[in-house]
Amino acid sequence: MNINEKFPEKDAYTVSKIFTDWTAQGKTADTTALTVDNVLTVFDKMMEAMDEALVPFSGRLLYVTPAVKTLLKNASQIGLSRPVDGSGKTINRIVDRLDEVKLVTVPSVLMKTAYNFNNTGFAAAENAKQINMFLVHPTAIITPSKYSFVGIEAPAAGTKGDYIYYEKEYSDVFIINTRANAIAFNTEA
């Protein structure tokens, strides 16, 4: 339940809520259609804006969709360091950092601008746009979480001999208004 439903739903909520709160402050996302020729330029513009806004360089995170990760691997301007093992047959193309910014790949379904949430889960809203890249410094957001109850019920006839796990959790996500410049998005137009 947690892995298949709870965590993906929380991830979708977190990204879309940050986007909603950020745009509510008058911020606008970059809508450049990303290609292998311009993906690094868009990233550099996001980084430059954060540098000018005094956002600490250390600790920035770049969340990308799998398609954008592929673009970054094949970017025309990138100078990859390609360590080759002793046999000369293996080329390591892992891209997990860009200018010392840690890259985190997130499935596209969890990177939309808006979702509908209900008792059966979540789905992208009709007007949702795809978020391609999301650059953030963790000091710009707060993600409080509080468990108010956790319990386990012993096996019984009503549980068909299985344990039942219960939990009640309250969580949300907020951006710190004075740190909104530590957030940047690239979305579809």
Residue, then its C-alpha position, 0 to 999 in steps of 0.5 A: m500500500n505504501i509503496n504502490e499508492k501512498f508514496p506516489e500520491k504524496d509525491a504527486y501532491t508535493v510537486s503540484k502543491i509546490f508548483t501551485d504555491w509558487t505560481a500564486q506568488g506571480k512566478t512563471a515556469d519556463t516553457t521552452a520545449l526541451t531538446v538535446d541542443n537546449v536542455l543545458t541552456v535552460f538548466d543554466k538559466m535556472m541556475e543563473a537566476m538562483d545564483e543572482a537571488l543568493v540561493p546557496f549553490s550547495g544542496r540544490l536538487l534537479y528533479v527530471t522526468p525520464a525523457v529529460k534524463t535521456l536528453l541530458k545524457n545526450a545533450s550536445q554541449i555536455g562533456l561526459s566523463r566516460p570511465v571505461d573498465g579494464s576490458g575496454k568494453t563498458i562505457n558508463r553513461i550514468v548522469d546523476r549530477l550536473d554542475e554538482v546539482k544532484l539529479v533525481t529521476v521522477p516518473s512523468v505521471l508524478m510530475k504534473t502541475a495539477y491533480n485530482f485526489n479522491n478516496t481511490g487515489f489520484a489522477a492528473a487534472e484535465n488542465a494539468k501540464q507536464i513538468n519536465m524539470f524542477l530545480v529547488h533548494p530544500t530550504a525553500i520548502i517545508t514538508p511537515s508530517k505527523y503520525s497521530f496513530v499507528g497500530i497492529e491488530a492481531p490475526a483473527a477470524g475477521t482478518k483471515g488470520d492476517y495482521i492488520y496495520y493501521e496508521k493515521e498521518y497528517s502531512d502537507v507541503f509549503i513553500i517559504n514565501t521569502r525563498a520562492n526564488a529557490i524554486a524553478f520549473n520547466t513545463e510544457a507550453 
